[in-house]
Each structure stands twice: as structure tokens, then as C-alpha cells.
């Protein structure tokens, strides 16, 4: 059990920079706070049944010219619309 917990913590530490970079991209794109960008990622994760890390990777991939995966597009658009409706 302890080894499993250590492995999970290592994975979290490895993935955190990717998630933080994706938050930064959303903050720059949508002129929002870090908390708002986090909320967008969480919202998209919950509504698309996709791991938050995978969404973060997809956001970063768009910086390399890759398209946002089609299943995520409407969820990200909706989350962005909600963010700007406030």
C-alpha cells in the first residue's frame, strides 16, 4: 500500500507542471485568473469524462499546432463561455 501511494505521488509530481502550463495558457488566452483556469480544466474533465492531465496535454498540444481533440471541443467552448458570462 505504501509503495502504491509513493507511485501515485510521483505521478502527481510529474504531471503537475503540465497542468500548470495548461492553466497558464488558458489564463493568457482568456484573460482569467489561475483559479478560473483551474475551474475550466476541472469542468471540462468532469463533463467529458477525461482525466485532467489529458486535457492539459491537449491544451498544450494546440500550441504546437495540433487540433483540440473533437470530443473535448464542445466542453472547452462551453466552459469558456461560462467563464466569460460572469
C-alpha positions in Angstrom: 0.0 0.0 0.0 2.8 2.4 0.8 4.6 1.7 -2.4 1.4 2.4 -4.3 0.9 5.7 -2.6 4.5 6.7 -3.4 4.0 5.8 -7.0 0.8 7.9 -7.1 2.6 10.9 -5.5 5.4 10.6 -8.1 2.9 10.5 -10.9 1.2 13.6 -9.5 4.6 15.4 -9.2 5.4 14.6 -12.8 2.0 15.7 -14.1 1.7 18.9 -12.2 3.9 21.0 -14.4 1.8 20.1 -17.5 -1.4 21.0 -15.7 0.2 24.3 -14.5 1.3 25.2 -18.0 -2.1 24.5 -19.4 -3.6 26.8 -16.7 -1.2 29.5 -17.9 -2.2 29.0 -21.5 -5.9 29.4 -20.6 -5.1 32.4 -18.4 -3.3 34.1 -21.3 -6.0 33.2 -23.9 -9.0 34.1 -21.8 -7.5 36.8 -19.5 -8.7 34.9 -16.4 -7.2 34.1 -13.0 -5.4 30.9 -12.1 -8.4 29.8 -10.1 -10.7 30.4 -13.1 -8.4 28.4 -15.4 -8.3 25.6 -12.9 -12.1 25.6 -12.8 -12.2 25.3 -16.6 -9.9 22.3 -16.6 -11.9 20.6 -13.8 -15.2 21.4 -15.5 -14.1 20.0 -18.9 -12.7 16.9 -17.1 -15.9 16.3 -15.3 -18.2 16.9 -18.3 -16.1 15.0 -20.8 -15.1 12.1 -18.5 -11.5 12.8 -19.4 -8.6 12.9 -17.0 -7.5 16.4 -16.2 -3.9 15.7 -17.2 -5.1 14.5 -20.7 -7.0 17.8 -21.1 -3.9 19.8 -20.1 -1.8 17.9 -22.6 -4.4 18.6 -25.3 -4.3 22.3 -24.5 -0.5 22.4 -24.7 -0.6 20.4 -28.0 -2.6 23.2 -29.5 0.4 25.4 -29.0 2.3 23.1 -31.3 -0.4 23.4 -33.9 -2.3 20.2 -33.1 -6.1 20.4 -33.1 -8.0 20.1 -29.9 -9.5 16.6 -29.8 -13.0 16.7 -31.2 -14.6 15.2 -28.1 -13.2 18.0 -25.9 -14.0 20.9 -28.2 -17.6 21.5 -27.1 -16.8 21.0 -23.5 -13.9 23.5 -23.6 -16.1 26.0 -25.6 -18.9 25.7 -23.0 -16.5 26.2 -20.1 -15.0 29.2 -21.8 -18.5 30.7 -22.4 -19.4 30.1 -18.8 -16.2 31.8 -17.6 -16.9 34.9 -19.7 -20.6 35.1 -18.8 -19.6 36.1 -15.2 
